[in-house]
Amino acid sequence: MAERALLDEVPRIRRARAFRLYDVAGRRFLDLWQAGGEAILGHRAARTGAALKAALDRGLAAPLPTAWQSRLFSALAARFPSYRSFRLFSTRERAIEAASRVLGGTVAAADLADPGLGTRGSGRVGLWRPFLGDEPDWPVLLPVLPFTLGGSPAAACFREALPDGVEPSDTVPGIAVIAALRGLAGLGPARSGEPFGPRDLDDCPGWERRGPYLRPLFPADAYPGVFRAFLARGVLLSPLYPGPSILPGETSDGERRLVLSLFHSIPRG
């Protein structure tokens, strides 16, 4: 499977900081994958390290009920005021399964609206992505939280009020819930110091940009070659077609020039 092959080509990472990854051989990569958006604030985002270390010191790595879950529900309710019920799950797959049962039918990948890709899906369930400014209106909303631990927790927001016993939340480790809370608290309406101007990629016909998100417009069979060409120059695109890949929120001048050069110069199908 092509996606599995590209995942296997992602370097084995020894250290991650901000939007840079360092592999076991000491090579540095600029991260445009960002774990599908779950590291959109960068790795080791500001003010998270101390909070997570404190959570470990309190023994909150095990899947036990904590007060932090209700605090995350409150944060989600404040961000998405038109939604009335909130649940947390250990994985996105578990959240989609719950959405399927509430909606009364299987939710497939093609049903998911993704504003980062500009896809509408079935109109019943969609992702929310930071920094796009769209007000979601689907019956079920699956936020891409900007800081998670291995994809956990995965939130599901329901427009209709669900009884407490319907699709109960998974018991998620407190440290993962704290990470998600810190990520939401770190979001603003826009990224400060955005290194890429709104028109920087306008003349790259193989790509469509929405905020910081980039979608390839060329066929899937051309994507592995583009992915490898970027990787050879030290830039990691999303290994999953069509992504999205995500422009980093901070770069050096040299990194910015490199990214723009690659998007302008590498053939795109």
N, C-alpha and C positions, 0 to 999 in steps of 0.2 A: 504494500500500500504506500503511495507516494508520501502521504503525510507522516506515516510512521518512519519512513526513511529519512525525512528531513528532521524529525525530532531526534533521531539517532545521530544526526550530524551536528546537533548543538554541542558546543564544547563542554567538557566536564568542568564545572565552575568551582573554584576554590574560595573565591571571595567576591562579594558584590557591594558596591557603594554608589549611592546616587544613581546615575544611569550608566554606570560602567561595570562590566563583568571581567573578572580575571580568572583565567583557566589554570589548570594544574601545571602547565608549562610556562606560566608567567605572562602569557599574551593578554592584551587588553581588548575588549570589545565594547562598542557603544550599543546599548540595548534599546532596540526599536520594537522588541517583542513585548517586554514589560509584563510578562505572564498574562497576556491577553487583556491587560488593563488593570490587573490586580496589583501592579507595582507602578501605577501611573504617576505616583508621587516620588518614585525612586526607591531603590533598595536602602534600607536603613533611613527611612524618611525622618525628618526632624521630630524630636521629642518622642519617638517610639521606643528607642533602645532602652532608656531608663525604665519606662513603664513596663516593658516586657520582662526585663530583668527582675523588677520588683514582683511581677506576677509569678515568675518562676520561684522566687524566694518564698512566696506565700503558698506554693504548692498547687498553683492553678493550671497545671498542664494536663490534669486528668479530666475526663468528661463528667463533670459534676455540676449540678445547678448552682448558679451564682447570681448575685444581685446585678452583675454587669449585663445580663441578658435583657432585663427590663429597661436598663439605661440605653441599650442599643435600640430597643423598640421605640423608646421615646425620641431618639435621634432620627430614626427613620420616619416616624410620624410627623416630626417637625419639617423634614425635608420633602415629604410627599403627603401633604395635608389632605388630598382627595382620596387617599386610601385608608381603609378602616381596620384592617386586620393584618398582622405581621407575624411571620414565622421564620425561624432559623433552622437551617439544615446543614448537615456535615459536608455535603457536596452539591454542586449545581445540578447533577443528575437527580439527586433526591428532591431538590426543589422543583424540577420539571415534572417528576412523577406526582408530586402533590398538586401542582397546577393542572395536570392531566385529569386527576380525579375530581377536582373542584369544577373544572370546565366540562366534565362529562365526555371526554374523548382524549385519545392519545395526542400529546404534543410532540411533533417531530421537529427535527432541526429546521426544516423549511418553514415551520409555523412561527418561528421566533423572529419578531421584528428586531433589527439591529441598527440603531441610528448611526453607529460608526461606519456601517457599510451602506447605509441608505436603503436597506431592505425593509419591506412592509410586513412580511409574513402573513399570517392569517387574520391579523387584526385583533386577536384574542389575548396574546401574551407577547411581551417584548422585553428587551434589555434596556436598562438605563445606563448611560455612560457619562462620566464627568466631563465638564467643560464644553458641552454642546448646547446647553441652555434650553433644550426642548422640554416642554411640560408633558409628561407621559399621560396617556389616556386609555391604556389597555385595561381590560378587566383584571389581568394579573401582570404584575411588574416584577422583573428579576433584576435588581440593581447589580451592576458590576462594582463591587466595593473596592475602593482604591488602595486598601492595604489589608491583606489576608495572610493567613499562615497555610500555605499549601492549598489555597482555594476555600478554606473554611474560615468563617461561616459563609454559607450561601443564603441570602435572604430572599423571601418571597413576600410580596405585598399584594393584598387583595382589595379590590374596590368595595366589595360587599362585606359586611360584618359576618365573620364566621363564629359559630359557637366555640367555646373554649376546647371542647373535645374533638373538634373536626380538624384533621390534619395537624396534630400537635407537633410542636418543634422537636427536633433532635436535641439531645443534651450535648452541647458544644463546650469544649474546654474554655475556661475563663480567659486564658491567655489569648486565644483566638478572637474572642469577643472584644477584649480590650484592644487588640490590634485593629479590628474593624472600626471601633469607636474613634481611635486616634486618627485613622485614615479619613473618616467623615469630617472630623473636626479640622483637619488640615486642608479641606477643600474651600475654595472661594469660587466666585462666579467665573473667574478666568485665572490663568496661570500668570503669576508675576514674573517679569523678566523673560517672557517668551522669546527664545532665540530665533524663531522662524517667523518671518513676516507673513501676512495673510496671502500674499501673491507670489511667494518665493517659488512655489511649484506649479504655477499656472501653465507653464509651457512644457510640462511633462505629460505628453498625451497618454502614456500608459498607466497613469495613476489618477485617482480621484481623491481629493482631500476634503475632509469635513472636520473642522477644528484641528486638533492634533492627529486625527485618525486618517490613515491612508489605505485605500482599497486598490488592488491591482485590477486593471480593466482588460488585461490580456488573458489568454486561455490558461487553464490550470496546468496543461502539459508544458508550458513555457516557464512556469514559476520556479521549478527546482534550479534551473540554470541561473536565474536572476538571484535567487536566494544564495547560491554558492558564490556568485561573483561578489555580492556584497560582503559575505562572510570572509572571503579571501582578503578583503580590504579592512577587516576589523569592525564591520557593522552587522549586527544581528537583526534580520527581519523576523517577522512572525514565521515560524515553520509550518503554520497551518494556513492553507489557502481557503478563502481569500483574506484571512487575517481577522481584523485589520492590524497593520503595523502602526506604531504610534511614535510620533516625533517626540524626542526627549525634551523635558522642560528646562534643561540647563545643558549647555555645551561650552567648550572653549571655542575661540574663533577658528582654530584649525579643524576641530571636529565639525563645526557648522559647515565650513567650506567643503570638507570631505563628503558629508551627507548630500549636500546640494549637487556636488560633482557627480556622485554615483547615480542619483536619480535622473540627472540630465544626460549621462553618458552611456549607461548600460542599456543595451537593446532590451526592449520589453515586448517580446513576442512579435 
